Amino acid sequence: MSAADRLPEDYDVIVCGGGSAGCVVASRLAADPDLEVMLIEAGGMGDVPEVRDPTIWMRNIGSERDWGFQSEPCPGLNGRRAPLPMGRVLGGGSSVNGLVWARGHKADFDLWEAESGDPAWGYEAAVELYRRIEDWDGPASPLRGVGGPMRITLPKDPIPVVDGLLAATSAFGVPQVADHNAEAMAGEGCCAVANVNVDRDGVRVSTASAYLRPKLGQPNLTVLTGAVTRRVVIENGRAVAVEFETGGKIRLARARHEIVLSLGAINTPKTLMLSGLGDADALRALGLPVVQHLPGIGQNFQDHILVAGCVFEYREPLAPRNNSAEFTFFCKSDPALPSPDLQPMLEECAFGSEVTRPAYGLPVDPSTCFTLAPGLIRPMSRGHVALTGARPEDPVRIHANFLAEEADVRALLRCVEICREIGNSEALKPFVKQELMPGPLSAPDMLTFLRNAAGTYFHQTCTAKMGRDAMSVVDGSLKVYGVEGLRVADGSIMPAVAGGNTMAPCVLIGERAAYLIARDLSSSTDIATDRLHGAAA
């Protein structure tokens, strides 16, 4: 008999997906010993060097810890398919990503508040919640937290070119700050050494290690890895059970109170649609029952665009350090914009796409080059996720639609200009021998380069958005419209992708979801919300 065969069949709350948000939800709820919580995760525990060691995080991409999604061919990328890595391991993206902790701009939370109609999603509430989440050991600020589960720090002894990048970017007009997650969250832009989530021994801090692992021995918390969520069973308008596959068997677990989908911006809409939620005509065309017409499910797909990139050869070799991405900056492609829309990143290697790497003959040895990779964090282009069949085994089609909007193209062309100017600046001459890519190009050739070089930050979001319009999927309490006992808690619920790396906002979403669930349970049971050890209102 397998471990799964010995599991109970009933729980108070079932969380599907142990990623950046799902681990938070399960851990916070399991703080109440009277609440039986189950967490279902498709991947493994992640106790491997590639997860623990921040210097080799890129080895997770394309491994068994990656779902390995790809977009459909994008006309905006000259017909290329964009790789769309997503974590398939306990901790999700927080276990496999590049470890940059970016909390998001004030404008993001202003939008979330406006879309939800709930000030608890606003900027002041977000700052307070981040203060409870973080254990920050950098420059003191009333906006930062100490003593929370997520240890956030600055890279120790960054690669020397970082000093040159800070000086060059400041000279360009983007102010240098000691902490891009403090007052700069509400500002016009900044450059900084990137915050990272590592412990005092230099080991990655994921939501699995920070939130979940301290509670794994509790009898009221069941964590099942290697289990793929197939669909939610809905009876009489209420989510009552989760169908999942493990060990080659299809199993069912029932939920007495709540089911939470934290499966990410691709698998969450897929699961919702397979459960009978989505556009009624599209569901009927596949022979799926229509439980609730929610046309927004799978729509509004967004991702940050990262261009590979503006590559510069070192005068002397410099081996990568820490997370190999120790510098970032935020700025505007147009001064009239209300908030920064660009976020280039340092990549401590010659970062090229499948087209540009061979075309430019980029070196493989990471110590020979660095890349200042242009990044767009407020894309106008929108895509969608679609089913290809009625079975959970059938893949989805991800119509990412990258660079479909001319505004995105203009912004990224400007970003390439900025990165080239900074990389070729006086402040970086002690480090830079020559620019390897793209070099000075005509306008048509630069556009071709951009479309051949553009990819993503791996920040897929927004496919089950929070809001109050006809295309919204969840309300301000993260409840799925028209279904009782079902919520979404992951990056899917963002109305628009946050203006920075998305791990930190997903942790915030998990905290908020845990509070909301506990609050609702306490109003109908004797479960006390004050046992949640910091989940904030």
Secondary structure, 3 states (H helix, E strand, C coil): CCCHHHCCCEEEEEEECCCCCHHHHHHHHHCCCCCCEEEECCCECCCCHHHHCHHHHHHHCCCCCECCEECCCEHHHCCECCEECCECECCCHHHHCCCECCCCCHHHHHHHHHHHCCHHHCHHHHHHHHHHHEEECCCCCCCCCCCCCEEEECCCCCCCHHHHHHHHHHHHCCCECCCCCCHHHHCCCEEEECCECECCCCCECCHHHHHHHHHCCCCCEEEECCEEEEEEEEECCEEEEEEEEECCEEEEEEEEEEEEECCHHHHHHHHHHHCCEECHHHHHHCCCCCCEECCCCCCCEECCEEECCEEEEECCCCCCCCCCCCEEEEECCCCCCCCCCECCEEECCCCCCCCHHHHHCCCCCHHHEEEEECEECCCCCCEEEEECCCCCCCCEEEECCCCCCHHHHHHHHHHHHHHHHHHCCHHHCCCEEEEEECCCCCHHHHHHHHHHHEEECCCCECCCCECCCCCCCECCCCEECCCECEEECCHHHCCCCCCCCCHHHHHHHHHHHHHHHHHHHHHHCCCCHHHCCCCCC
